[in-house]
Amino acid sequence: MRYLLKFTKDKDIRFVAHLDIMRSIQRSIKRAGIPIEYSKGFNPHMTMSIAQPLSVGVYSYGEYMDLNLKEELDEKTIMEKFNECSPIGIKVTGVLKIENQYYEDGKKVPQAMAALDGAEYTIKIKYNDTASLDSEMKEMMKNAQWNALKKSKKEEKLVNIRPMVKSLNYKIEQDTLIVNTLVSCGSRENLSAELLAQYITSNTENAKQDSFTDVKREDLYALKNKKMVPLINYFK
């Protein structure tokens, strides 16, 4: 039986790497006695997958993982069992049983990582002086081309990231620019919040270069009936 779990990676553990988060989750599942399935073969492992791993330094209240269990459990029971055994900073906030493995047309219901289309972030950038920041942001928003250097394992290339920004709102509070944005995320098209933050700081003046940029992932989204919906709602 397949379940989709929504969970947190709190601010206090934002510098913990993805593999260490995975190990913590696996240990929690074992301690909780959740009857998870294992793969076959010489090196069996838990049949679980994280929808979209977080970069080190980013925290989140909208992470997702797929689990396959040997037997059917109540959704509330899974949440309670896991949270009783989970470490500080990782808590399950939602569980959804995926009733059907196939749609009516015969197509297979995708894993969370394959359904993913977007991610919502809150980004906080510190400035030495914000006197001209609002006018700079308004000017930036008018531009159709937001060219940024996007790096991959194979290459670096200049990319127009503007089409990957689905929405962007901002406000200025004292010395901080607070950006709420929905950007492309997933295997089809992906824009990291860090690259967007770099683009903003390079196109505005007086950003504190030695200050850490606070990045929080609010939720992950998928396209359903031509609308972006939270990932857990996509499977309902």
C-alpha positions in Angstrom: 0.0 0.0 0.0 1.4 3.4 -1.0 1.3 6.5 1.2 2.3 10.1 0.6 3.8 11.8 3.7 4.2 15.6 4.1 6.9 16.5 6.6 9.1 19.3 7.9 12.8 20.1 7.9 13.0 22.8 10.5 15.3 25.8 10.6 17.3 24.3 13.4 18.5 21.5 11.1 18.8 23.4 7.8 22.5 22.7 7.5 22.0 18.9 7.8 22.7 17.2 4.4 20.1 15.3 2.5 21.6 11.9 3.0 21.7 12.4 6.8 18.0 13.5 6.7 17.3 10.3 4.8 19.1 8.2 7.4 17.2 9.9 10.2 13.9 9.2 8.5 14.8 5.6 8.0 15.8 5.1 11.6 12.5 6.8 12.7 10.5 4.4 10.5 12.3 1.4 12.1 11.8 2.7 15.7 8.2 3.4 15.0 7.5 -0.1 13.8 6.0 1.1 10.6 5.8 -2.0 8.3 7.6 -0.6 5.3 8.4 -2.7 2.2 11.9 -3.5 1.2 13.4 -4.0 -2.2 14.4 -7.4 -3.4 18.0 -8.5 -4.1 21.3 -8.7 -2.3 21.1 -5.2 -0.8 17.5 -4.6 0.2 16.5 -1.1 1.0 13.3 0.7 2.1 10.9 1.5 -0.7 10.7 5.2 -0.1 11.6 8.3 -2.1 11.9 12.0 -1.4 10.1 14.2 -3.9 12.7 17.0 -4.2 15.8 17.0 -1.9 16.6 20.3 -0.3 19.9 22.2 -0.7 22.0 22.5 2.5 21.0 25.7 4.3 17.3 25.6 3.1 14.6 24.6 5.5 11.0 23.6 4.8 7.5 23.0 6.0 6.4 21.4 2.7 8.5 18.3 2.0 7.1 15.0 0.7 8.0 11.4 0.5 6.5 8.2 -0.9 6.3 5.1 1.2 5.2 1.6 0.3 4.0 -0.4 3.3 3.4 -4.2 3.6 0.0 -3.7 5.1 -2.7 -1.0 5.2 -2.5 1.4 8.2 -4.7 4.3 9.3 -3.2 7.6 8.1 -3.4 9.1 11.6 -1.7 6.1 13.0 1.3 6.5 10.6 1.6 10.2 11.6 1.5 9.5 15.3 3.9 6.5 15.2 6.5 8.4 13.1 6.3 11.6 15.2 6.7 9.7 18.4 10.1 8.5 17.2 11.3 11.3 14.9 14.3 13.6 15.8 14.0 17.3 16.5 13.2 19.2 13.3 11.5 16.4 11.3 7.8 16.0 11.8 5.1 14.5 9.6 2.2 17.0 9.1 0.1 15.1 6.7 -0.5 11.5 5.4 -2.5 10.5 2.3 -3.2 6.9 1.3 -2.9 6.5 -2.5 -5.8 4.2 -3.1 -5.3 3.5 -6.8 -2.0 2.7 -8.6 -3.6 3.4 -12.1 -5.9 6.0 -13.5 -9.1 5.0 -15.4 -7.3 5.4 -18.7 -4.7 2.8 -17.7 -1.9 5.3 -17.0 0.1 4.7 -13.8 -0.3 7.2 -11.0 3.1 9.0 -10.8 5.4 9.1 -7.9 5.6 12.5 -6.1 8.9 13.4 -7.7 7.5 12.7 -11.2 4.3 14.8 -10.6 6.2 17.8 -9.3 6.0 21.1 -11.2 6.6 23.9 -8.8 7.9 25.0 -5.4 6.9 28.0 -3.2 9.7 29.8 -1.3 10.0 32.7 1.1 13.4 34.4 0.6 14.8 37.0 3.0 17.7 39.1 1.9 19.5 41.7 4.1 20.5 45.1 2.8 22.7 47.9 4.1 20.4 50.5 2.7 16.9 50.0 1.3 16.2 53.6 0.1 16.2 52.7 -3.6 15.2 49.0 -3.2 11.6 49.3 -4.1 12.2 51.2 -7.3 15.0 48.7 -8.3 12.6 45.8 -7.7 9.9 47.4 -9.8 12.3 48.0 -12.6 13.6 44.4 -12.4 10.0 43.1 -12.6 9.4 45.0 -15.9 12.2 43.1 -17.6 11.3 40.1 -19.8 14.8 38.7 -19.7 16.4 37.7 -16.4 19.6 36.2 -17.5 21.5 34.2 -14.9 24.4 31.8 -15.0 22.9 28.3 -14.3 25.4 25.6 -13.4 25.0 21.9 -13.8 27.4 18.9 -13.4 28.2 19.1 -17.1 28.2 22.8 -17.9 27.5 26.4 -17.1 25.3 28.5 -19.3 23.4 31.8 -19.3 19.7 31.1 -19.0 16.7 33.4 -19.0 15.1 32.4 -15.7 12.1 34.7 -16.0 9.7 32.1 -17.5 10.5 29.8 -14.6 9.2 32.4 -12.1 5.5 31.7 -12.0 4.7 34.4 -9.4 6.7 36.8 -7.3 5.6 39.2 -4.6 7.8 41.2 -2.2 7.8 43.6 0.7 10.5 45.5 2.5 10.7 45.4 6.3 13.4 47.5 7.9 16.7 46.2 6.3 15.2 43.1 4.8 13.7 42.3 1.4 11.1 39.5 1.8 10.2 37.6 -1.4 7.4 35.1 -1.8 7.7 33.2 -5.0 6.4 30.2 -6.9 9.1 28.8 -9.3 9.5 25.8 -11.6 10.7 22.7 -9.8 11.2 19.1 -10.8 12.6 17.0 -13.6 10.9 18.9 -16.4 12.2 22.4 -15.4 13.9 23.6 -12.3 14.9 26.9 -10.8 16.6 27.0 -7.4 15.7 29.6 -4.9 19.4 30.3 -4.4 19.9 31.2 -8.0 16.9 33.5 -7.9 18.2 35.2 -4.8 21.6 35.6 -6.5 19.9 37.2 -9.4 18.0 39.7 -7.2 21.1 40.7 -5.3 23.1 41.2 -8.5 20.4 43.5 -9.9 19.8 45.6 -6.8 22.3 47.7 -4.8 23.5 47.6 -1.2 22.7 43.9 -0.4 24.8 42.7 2.5 27.3 40.4 0.8 28.5 38.7 4.0 24.9 38.1 5.3 23.3 34.6 5.0 20.2 34.6 2.8 17.3 32.9 4.6 15.4 30.5 2.3 12.3 28.6 3.4 10.4 26.2 1.2 6.7 26.6 1.9 5.3 23.8 -0.2 5.7 21.8 -3.4 3.1 22.0 -6.2 1.9 20.0 -9.2 -0.2 21.0 -12.2 -3.8 19.6 -11.9 -6.6 20.7 -14.3 -4.4 23.5 -15.5 -3.9 24.9 -12.0 -0.9 24.6 -9.6 -2.1 22.8 -6.4 -0.1 21.6 -3.3 1.4 18.2 -4.1 -0.7 16.4 -1.5 -3.9 17.8 -3.2 -2.8 16.6 -6.6 -3.3 12.9 -5.5 -6.7 13.5 -3.9 
